[in-house]
Amino acid sequence: MKILIFTFALLLLSVFSMAEESRPQPRKPECDKRAEDGFCPKILDPVCGTDGNTYSNECALCYENKLRHTDVMIKHRGTCESV
């Protein structure tokens, strides 16, 4: 019986650790000279910022960071889900 409980506990622990790892980690946007100058392409490729705002693309997020003196990171690709 002890072995069964121990095995079940290990199984639960491994499931919870895998669930934690599957969450994407925020990452810094890749900013280039165009973003610094505000010449971002008008290509719609939305990213969700760690501030909860959706940006039209990674370049737009870089430009907003420069304008506002912030360090918003990319939470995930796509639009932010409204709560």
Chimera marker file (.cmm) of the C-alpha trace (Angstrom):
<marker_set name="trace">
<marker id="1" x="0.000" y="0.000" z="0.000" r="1" g="1" b="0" radius="0.5"/>
<marker id="2" x="2.870" y="2.393" z="0.813" r="1" g="1" b="0" radius="0.5"/>
<marker id="3" x="4.404" y="1.744" z="-2.589" r="1" g="1" b="0" radius="0.5"/>
<marker id="4" x="1.102" y="2.546" z="-4.297" r="1" g="1" b="0" radius="0.5"/>
<marker id="5" x="0.754" y="5.854" z="-2.414" r="1" g="1" b="0" radius="0.5"/>
<marker id="6" x="4.382" y="6.749" z="-3.133" r="1" g="1" b="0" radius="0.5"/>
<marker id="7" x="3.956" y="5.974" z="-6.846" r="1" g="1" b="0" radius="0.5"/>
<marker id="8" x="0.754" y="8.019" z="-7.015" r="1" g="1" b="0" radius="0.5"/>
<marker id="9" x="2.460" y="10.968" z="-5.289" r="1" g="1" b="0" radius="0.5"/>
<marker id="10" x="5.345" y="10.843" z="-7.779" r="1" g="1" b="0" radius="0.5"/>
<marker id="11" x="2.890" y="10.741" z="-10.662" r="1" g="1" b="0" radius="0.5"/>
<marker id="12" x="1.045" y="13.817" z="-9.370" r="1" g="1" b="0" radius="0.5"/>
<marker id="13" x="4.308" y="15.670" z="-8.835" r="1" g="1" b="0" radius="0.5"/>
<marker id="14" x="5.456" y="14.982" z="-12.393" r="1" g="1" b="0" radius="0.5"/>
<marker id="15" x="2.102" y="16.080" z="-13.864" r="1" g="1" b="0" radius="0.5"/>
<marker id="16" x="2.178" y="19.392" z="-11.975" r="1" g="1" b="0" radius="0.5"/>
<marker id="17" x="5.791" y="20.093" z="-12.912" r="1" g="1" b="0" radius="0.5"/>
<marker id="18" x="5.064" y="19.472" z="-16.607" r="1" g="1" b="0" radius="0.5"/>
<marker id="19" x="2.047" y="21.806" z="-16.463" r="1" g="1" b="0" radius="0.5"/>
<marker id="20" x="4.224" y="24.588" z="-15.037" r="1" g="1" b="0" radius="0.5"/>
<marker id="21" x="6.840" y="24.138" z="-17.770" r="1" g="1" b="0" radius="0.5"/>
<marker id="22" x="4.252" y="24.313" z="-20.560" r="1" g="1" b="0" radius="0.5"/>
<marker id="23" x="3.423" y="27.956" z="-19.805" r="1" g="1" b="0" radius="0.5"/>
<marker id="24" x="5.311" y="30.236" z="-22.173" r="1" g="1" b="0" radius="0.5"/>
<marker id="25" x="7.773" y="32.556" z="-20.479" r="1" g="1" b="0" radius="0.5"/>
<marker id="26" x="7.729" y="36.260" z="-21.398" r="1" g="1" b="0" radius="0.5"/>
<marker id="27" x="10.569" y="37.267" z="-23.694" r="1" g="1" b="0" radius="0.5"/>
<marker id="28" x="12.201" y="40.524" z="-24.686" r="1" g="1" b="0" radius="0.5"/>
<marker id="29" x="11.139" y="41.845" z="-28.087" r="1" g="1" b="0" radius="0.5"/>
<marker id="30" x="13.786" y="41.918" z="-30.801" r="1" g="1" b="0" radius="0.5"/>
<marker id="31" x="14.146" y="45.619" z="-31.542" r="1" g="1" b="0" radius="0.5"/>
<marker id="32" x="16.058" y="47.029" z="-34.487" r="1" g="1" b="0" radius="0.5"/>
<marker id="33" x="16.859" y="50.483" z="-35.849" r="1" g="1" b="0" radius="0.5"/>
<marker id="34" x="13.444" y="50.775" z="-37.556" r="1" g="1" b="0" radius="0.5"/>
<marker id="35" x="11.673" y="50.367" z="-34.212" r="1" g="1" b="0" radius="0.5"/>
<marker id="36" x="13.883" y="52.989" z="-32.585" r="1" g="1" b="0" radius="0.5"/>
<marker id="37" x="13.037" y="55.456" z="-35.367" r="1" g="1" b="0" radius="0.5"/>
<marker id="38" x="9.326" y="54.581" z="-35.430" r="1" g="1" b="0" radius="0.5"/>
<marker id="39" x="9.404" y="53.122" z="-38.946" r="1" g="1" b="0" radius="0.5"/>
<marker id="40" x="7.579" y="49.892" z="-38.178" r="1" g="1" b="0" radius="0.5"/>
<marker id="41" x="6.032" y="47.860" z="-40.997" r="1" g="1" b="0" radius="0.5"/>
<marker id="42" x="2.256" y="47.913" z="-41.172" r="1" g="1" b="0" radius="0.5"/>
<marker id="43" x="2.122" y="44.118" z="-41.097" r="1" g="1" b="0" radius="0.5"/>
<marker id="44" x="-0.474" y="42.766" z="-38.679" r="1" g="1" b="0" radius="0.5"/>
<marker id="45" x="1.297" y="40.152" z="-36.563" r="1" g="1" b="0" radius="0.5"/>
<marker id="46" x="-0.126" y="40.855" z="-33.088" r="1" g="1" b="0" radius="0.5"/>
<marker id="47" x="1.740" y="40.203" z="-29.869" r="1" g="1" b="0" radius="0.5"/>
<marker id="48" x="0.414" y="40.360" z="-26.324" r="1" g="1" b="0" radius="0.5"/>
<marker id="49" x="2.526" y="42.451" z="-23.989" r="1" g="1" b="0" radius="0.5"/>
<marker id="50" x="3.119" y="41.693" z="-20.341" r="1" g="1" b="0" radius="0.5"/>
<marker id="51" x="1.184" y="44.898" z="-19.638" r="1" g="1" b="0" radius="0.5"/>
<marker id="52" x="-1.986" y="43.245" z="-20.995" r="1" g="1" b="0" radius="0.5"/>
<marker id="53" x="-2.085" y="45.322" z="-24.192" r="1" g="1" b="0" radius="0.5"/>
<marker id="54" x="-2.099" y="43.938" z="-27.723" r="1" g="1" b="0" radius="0.5"/>
<marker id="55" x="0.435" y="45.465" z="-30.118" r="1" g="1" b="0" radius="0.5"/>
<marker id="56" x="0.078" y="45.238" z="-33.902" r="1" g="1" b="0" radius="0.5"/>
<marker id="57" x="3.528" y="43.644" z="-34.189" r="1" g="1" b="0" radius="0.5"/>
<marker id="58" x="6.811" y="43.246" z="-32.315" r="1" g="1" b="0" radius="0.5"/>
<marker id="59" x="8.225" y="46.447" z="-33.812" r="1" g="1" b="0" radius="0.5"/>
<marker id="60" x="5.254" y="48.463" z="-32.513" r="1" g="1" b="0" radius="0.5"/>
<marker id="61" x="5.885" y="47.081" z="-29.020" r="1" g="1" b="0" radius="0.5"/>
<marker id="62" x="9.550" y="48.121" z="-29.269" r="1" g="1" b="0" radius="0.5"/>
<marker id="63" x="8.575" y="51.613" z="-30.362" r="1" g="1" b="0" radius="0.5"/>
<marker id="64" x="6.074" y="52.012" z="-27.507" r="1" g="1" b="0" radius="0.5"/>
<marker id="65" x="8.733" y="50.844" z="-25.040" r="1" g="1" b="0" radius="0.5"/>
<marker id="66" x="11.061" y="53.539" z="-26.353" r="1" g="1" b="0" radius="0.5"/>
<marker id="67" x="8.421" y="56.281" z="-26.247" r="1" g="1" b="0" radius="0.5"/>
<marker id="68" x="7.181" y="55.436" z="-22.755" r="1" g="1" b="0" radius="0.5"/>
<marker id="69" x="10.548" y="54.403" z="-21.286" r="1" g="1" b="0" radius="0.5"/>
<marker id="70" x="9.096" y="51.022" z="-20.334" r="1" g="1" b="0" radius="0.5"/>
<marker id="71" x="10.307" y="47.449" z="-20.595" r="1" g="1" b="0" radius="0.5"/>
<marker id="72" x="7.156" y="45.590" z="-21.658" r="1" g="1" b="0" radius="0.5"/>
<marker id="73" x="7.967" y="42.063" z="-22.771" r="1" g="1" b="0" radius="0.5"/>
<marker id="74" x="6.105" y="39.707" z="-25.103" r="1" g="1" b="0" radius="0.5"/>
<marker id="75" x="3.797" y="37.448" z="-23.127" r="1" g="1" b="0" radius="0.5"/>
<marker id="76" x="2.752" y="35.471" z="-26.216" r="1" g="1" b="0" radius="0.5"/>
<marker id="77" x="2.040" y="35.822" z="-29.926" r="1" g="1" b="0" radius="0.5"/>
<marker id="78" x="-1.509" y="36.800" z="-30.847" r="1" g="1" b="0" radius="0.5"/>
<marker id="79" x="-3.941" y="39.149" z="-29.172" r="1" g="1" b="0" radius="0.5"/>
<marker id="80" x="-4.338" y="39.442" z="-25.423" r="1" g="1" b="0" radius="0.5"/>
<marker id="81" x="-7.498" y="37.762" z="-24.207" r="1" g="1" b="0" radius="0.5"/>
<marker id="82" x="-9.964" y="40.080" z="-22.537" r="1" g="1" b="0" radius="0.5"/>
<marker id="83" x="-10.939" y="39.052" z="-19.036" r="1" g="1" b="0" radius="0.5"/>
<link id1="1" id2="2" r="1" g="1" b="0" radius="0.2"/>
<link id1="2" id2="3" r="1" g="1" b="0" radius="0.2"/>
<link id1="3" id2="4" r="1" g="1" b="0" radius="0.2"/>
<link id1="4" id2="5" r="1" g="1" b="0" radius="0.2"/>
<link id1="5" id2="6" r="1" g="1" b="0" radius="0.2"/>
<link id1="6" id2="7" r="1" g="1" b="0" radius="0.2"/>
<link id1="7" id2="8" r="1" g="1" b="0" radius="0.2"/>
<link id1="8" id2="9" r="1" g="1" b="0" radius="0.2"/>
<link id1="9" id2="10" r="1" g="1" b="0" radius="0.2"/>
<link id1="10" id2="11" r="1" g="1" b="0" radius="0.2"/>
<link id1="11" id2="12" r="1" g="1" b="0" radius="0.2"/>
<link id1="12" id2="13" r="1" g="1" b="0" radius="0.2"/>
<link id1="13" id2="14" r="1" g="1" b="0" radius="0.2"/>
<link id1="14" id2="15" r="1" g="1" b="0" radius="0.2"/>
<link id1="15" id2="16" r="1" g="1" b="0" radius="0.2"/>
<link id1="16" id2="17" r="1" g="1" b="0" radius="0.2"/>
<link id1="17" id2="18" r="1" g="1" b="0" radius="0.2"/>
<link id1="18" id2="19" r="1" g="1" b="0" radius="0.2"/>
<link id1="19" id2="20" r="1" g="1" b="0" radius="0.2"/>
<link id1="20" id2="21" r="1" g="1" b="0" radius="0.2"/>
<link id1="21" id2="22" r="1" g="1" b="0" radius="0.2"/>
<link id1="22" id2="23" r="1" g="1" b="0" radius="0.2"/>
<link id1="23" id2="24" r="1" g="1" b="0" radius="0.2"/>
<link id1="24" id2="25" r="1" g="1" b="0" radius="0.2"/>
<link id1="25" id2="26" r="1" g="1" b="0" radius="0.2"/>
<link id1="26" id2="27" r="1" g="1" b="0" radius="0.2"/>
<link id1="27" id2="28" r="1" g="1" b="0" radius="0.2"/>
<link id1="28" id2="29" r="1" g="1" b="0" radius="0.2"/>
<link id1="29" id2="30" r="1" g="1" b="0" radius="0.2"/>
<link id1="30" id2="31" r="1" g="1" b="0" radius="0.2"/>
<link id1="31" id2="32" r="1" g="1" b="0" radius="0.2"/>
<link id1="32" id2="33" r="1" g="1" b="0" radius="0.2"/>
<link id1="33" id2="34" r="1" g="1" b="0" radius="0.2"/>
<link id1="34" id2="35" r="1" g="1" b="0" radius="0.2"/>
<link id1="35" id2="36" r="1" g="1" b="0" radius="0.2"/>
<link id1="36" id2="37" r="1" g="1" b="0" radius="0.2"/>
<link id1="37" id2="38" r="1" g="1" b="0" radius="0.2"/>
<link id1="38" id2="39" r="1" g="1" b="0" radius="0.2"/>
<link id1="39" id2="40" r="1" g="1" b="0" radius="0.2"/>
<link id1="40" id2="41" r="1" g="1" b="0" radius="0.2"/>
<link id1="41" id2="42" r="1" g="1" b="0" radius="0.2"/>
<link id1="42" id2="43" r="1" g="1" b="0" radius="0.2"/>
<link id1="43" id2="44" r="1" g="1" b="0" radius="0.2"/>
<link id1="44" id2="45" r="1" g="1" b="0" radius="0.2"/>
<link id1="45" id2="46" r="1" g="1" b="0" radius="0.2"/>
<link id1="46" id2="47" r="1" g="1" b="0" radius="0.2"/>
<link id1="47" id2="48" r="1" g="1" b="0" radius="0.2"/>
<link id1="48" id2="49" r="1" g="1" b="0" radius="0.2"/>
<link id1="49" id2="50" r="1" g="1" b="0" radius="0.2"/>
<link id1="50" id2="51" r="1" g="1" b="0" radius="0.2"/>
<link id1="51" id2="52" r="1" g="1" b="0" radius="0.2"/>
<link id1="52" id2="53" r="1" g="1" b="0" radius="0.2"/>
<link id1="53" id2="54" r="1" g="1" b="0" radius="0.2"/>
<link id1="54" id2="55" r="1" g="1" b="0" radius="0.2"/>
<link id1="55" id2="56" r="1" g="1" b="0" radius="0.2"/>
<link id1="56" id2="57" r="1" g="1" b="0" radius="0.2"/>
<link id1="57" id2="58" r="1" g="1" b="0" radius="0.2"/>
<link id1="58" id2="59" r="1" g="1" b="0" radius="0.2"/>
<link id1="59" id2="60" r="1" g="1" b="0" radius="0.2"/>
<link id1="60" id2="61" r="1" g="1" b="0" radius="0.2"/>
<link id1="61" id2="62" r="1" g="1" b="0" radius="0.2"/>
<link id1="62" id2="63" r="1" g="1" b="0" radius="0.2"/>
<link id1="63" id2="64" r="1" g="1" b="0" radius="0.2"/>
<link id1="64" id2="65" r="1" g="1" b="0" radius="0.2"/>
<link id1="65" id2="66" r="1" g="1" b="0" radius="0.2"/>
<link id1="66" id2="67" r="1" g="1" b="0" radius="0.2"/>
<link id1="67" id2="68" r="1" g="1" b="0" radius="0.2"/>
<link id1="68" id2="69" r="1" g="1" b="0" radius="0.2"/>
<link id1="69" id2="70" r="1" g="1" b="0" radius="0.2"/>
<link id1="70" id2="71" r="1" g="1" b="0" radius="0.2"/>
<link id1="71" id2="72" r="1" g="1" b="0" radius="0.2"/>
<link id1="72" id2="73" r="1" g="1" b="0" radius="0.2"/>
<link id1="73" id2="74" r="1" g="1" b="0" radius="0.2"/>
<link id1="74" id2="75" r="1" g="1" b="0" radius="0.2"/>
<link id1="75" id2="76" r="1" g="1" b="0" radius="0.2"/>
<link id1="76" id2="77" r="1" g="1" b="0" radius="0.2"/>
<link id1="77" id2="78" r="1" g="1" b="0" radius="0.2"/>
<link id1="78" id2="79" r="1" g="1" b="0" radius="0.2"/>
<link id1="79" id2="80" r="1" g="1" b="0" radius="0.2"/>
<link id1="80" id2="81" r="1" g="1" b="0" radius="0.2"/>
<link id1="81" id2="82" r="1" g="1" b="0" radius="0.2"/>
<link id1="82" id2="83" r="1" g="1" b="0" radius="0.2"/>
</marker_set>
